[in-house]
Amino acid sequence: MLTDDTEHQAILEASCWLGRMQSREFSHADHHAWALWHSAKPEHQRAWRLVADVRRHVSMAHASTRQPQPRQPLRLGLHMLYALLWTLIGPGY
């Protein structure tokens, strides 16, 4: 598990990037900014892998139990992701 302040900050930033990517307004410039952030530090890459893995697992679990409804499953999945990340990084952040 990631424990130091730098890693916690990277997880928070990765979570924010994921949220931005889910937005319809995410642009090519935003993608370029994300790529710069991602490549800037190894902890960014580790945090991104963690956030992406959590999102994938939440999506798979949610897909196996949901009934089709427009956009609501995505919101629920993101809430689950944020709750899990909150648990990982703690209330101090």
Wavefront OBJ file of the C-alpha trace (Angstrom):
o trace
v 0.000 0.000 0.000
v 1.178 3.526 -0.726
v 1.794 5.438 2.477
v 3.906 8.569 2.244
v 2.590 12.106 1.604
v 3.972 12.236 -1.940
v 2.192 9.002 -2.848
v -1.045 10.193 -1.214
v -0.896 13.424 -3.177
v -0.269 11.495 -6.388
v -3.340 9.304 -5.710
v -5.482 12.386 -5.136
v -4.211 13.942 -8.358
v -4.779 10.707 -10.297
v -8.341 10.569 -8.941
v -8.940 14.131 -10.078
v -7.557 13.324 -13.535
v -9.854 10.331 -13.796
v -12.828 12.490 -12.865
v -11.834 15.070 -15.463
v -11.438 12.380 -18.107
v -15.013 11.265 -17.483
v -16.204 14.758 -18.380
v -17.557 15.485 -21.825
v -15.433 18.635 -21.821
v -12.127 16.719 -21.618
v -10.134 18.112 -24.543
v -6.964 17.289 -26.445
v -5.226 19.967 -24.379
v -6.451 18.262 -21.203
v -5.134 14.931 -22.475
v -1.776 16.541 -23.195
v -1.699 18.024 -19.667
v -2.544 14.594 -18.221
v 0.259 12.984 -20.261
v 2.737 15.556 -18.938
v 1.551 14.949 -15.370
v 1.679 11.165 -15.836
v 5.220 11.162 -17.223
v 6.612 13.715 -14.766
v 7.177 11.364 -11.808
v 7.201 7.625 -11.140
v 4.721 8.073 -8.281
v 2.256 9.589 -10.767
v 2.507 6.454 -12.879
v 2.029 4.189 -9.846
v -0.925 6.248 -8.638
v -2.514 6.186 -12.094
v -2.173 2.394 -12.265
v -3.800 2.103 -8.833
v -6.700 4.406 -9.703
v -7.204 2.752 -13.099
v -7.148 -0.716 -11.508
v -9.666 0.294 -8.867
v -11.914 1.816 -11.523
v -11.679 -1.314 -13.667
v -12.547 -3.577 -10.723
v -15.440 -1.370 -9.669
v -16.727 -1.277 -13.241
v -16.515 -5.055 -13.598
v -18.272 -5.651 -10.280
v -20.913 -3.083 -11.077
v -21.479 -4.434 -14.597
v -22.161 -7.898 -13.230
v -24.938 -6.636 -10.926
v -26.569 -3.735 -12.710
v -29.553 -3.344 -14.931
v -29.112 -0.954 -17.857
v -29.858 2.651 -16.942
v -28.462 5.712 -18.710
v -25.456 7.402 -16.979
v -26.460 6.413 -13.442
v -24.183 3.319 -13.346
v -21.184 5.493 -14.212
v -21.974 7.891 -11.374
v -22.426 5.023 -8.935
v -19.154 3.454 -10.081
v -17.307 6.734 -9.619
v -18.782 7.157 -6.138
v -17.576 3.662 -5.283
v -14.135 4.493 -6.672
v -13.890 7.689 -4.650
v -15.027 5.870 -1.504
v -12.364 3.223 -1.991
v -9.670 5.813 -2.650
v -10.781 7.742 0.445
v -10.338 4.543 2.423
v -6.845 4.044 0.987
v -5.563 7.558 1.622
v -7.439 8.372 4.807
v -9.368 11.365 6.086
v -6.261 13.527 6.515
v -6.184 14.382 2.796
l 1 2 3 4 5 6 7 8 9 10 11 12 13 14 15 16 17 18 19 20 21 22 23 24 25 26 27 28 29 30 31 32 33 34 35 36 37 38 39 40 41 42 43 44 45 46 47 48 49 50 51 52 53 54 55 56 57 58 59 60 61 62 63 64 65 66 67 68 69 70 71 72 73 74 75 76 77 78 79 80 81 82 83 84 85 86 87 88 89 90 91 92 93
